[in-house]
């Protein structure tokens, strides 16, 4: 996986890449466990994938929220 900055350049900071790799691995493990639980409880693989896709689609970019919140502020 190549993570990119806002300009599309690959991230190169070793520490940032380490954290991103760890987060990615942890997320994959949790998703796999949840996927298997759902299947074992009778959900279809497709319905589990749809659920995960909906969860991903609902994520908000915290930098957009911060920018939107700053629009109404005036500087002294």
N, C-alpha and C positions, 0 to 999 in steps of 0.2 A: 504494500500500500504506500502510495506517495501522498503525503499531506501537503497542501498548498496554502500559501498566504493569500491575502486579498487581491494581490496583483497576479496570482497564478504561478508564482515561483515556488519551487519545492522548499519546505522547511528544512533547515540544516542544523539547527541547534540540537546537540546530542541529548541534552536533558529533556527537551520538549518531545523529541522523537521517542525517547524511552518511556515517558509518561503516556504518550499516545498509544504506543504498542501495548503497554500494560493495560490501559483502559480498553483497548480493542479486544484483547484476549479475555479479559474479565467479562466484558459484555457478551462475547460469543459463548462463553461458558454458561452464563445465566440464561441466555436465549435458548441454548440447546436443552438445558434442564427444563425450562418452562415448556418448550416445544414437546419434549418427551412426556412430561406430566399431562399436557393437554391430550396428546394421542392416547395415552394409557387410560385417561378418563372418558374417552369416546369421541373427542373432537376430531375432525378431519385435519389432515396436514394443511390443506388449502385454507381452512377457516383460521387455523393458527397463524399461518403466514399473513393472511389479511389483517388479523389483529395486530401483528407486529408492524405491518406496513402503516396501519392507521396510527399506531403509537409514534412511529418515526415522523409521519406527516404532521403530527400535532406539536412537535418540538418547536420551541421558539428560539430565535437567535438573540441572545442577551445583548449583543451590541446594537441591534436594531431597537430594542426596547429602551436602552439607555439613550440613544440618539433621539428617539421620539419623545422621551420624557424631558429632554433638554430644550426642545423647540420653543416651549412656552416661557422659558426663563430669560430674564433680561440681565445683562451684566451691568454692574455699576461703574 
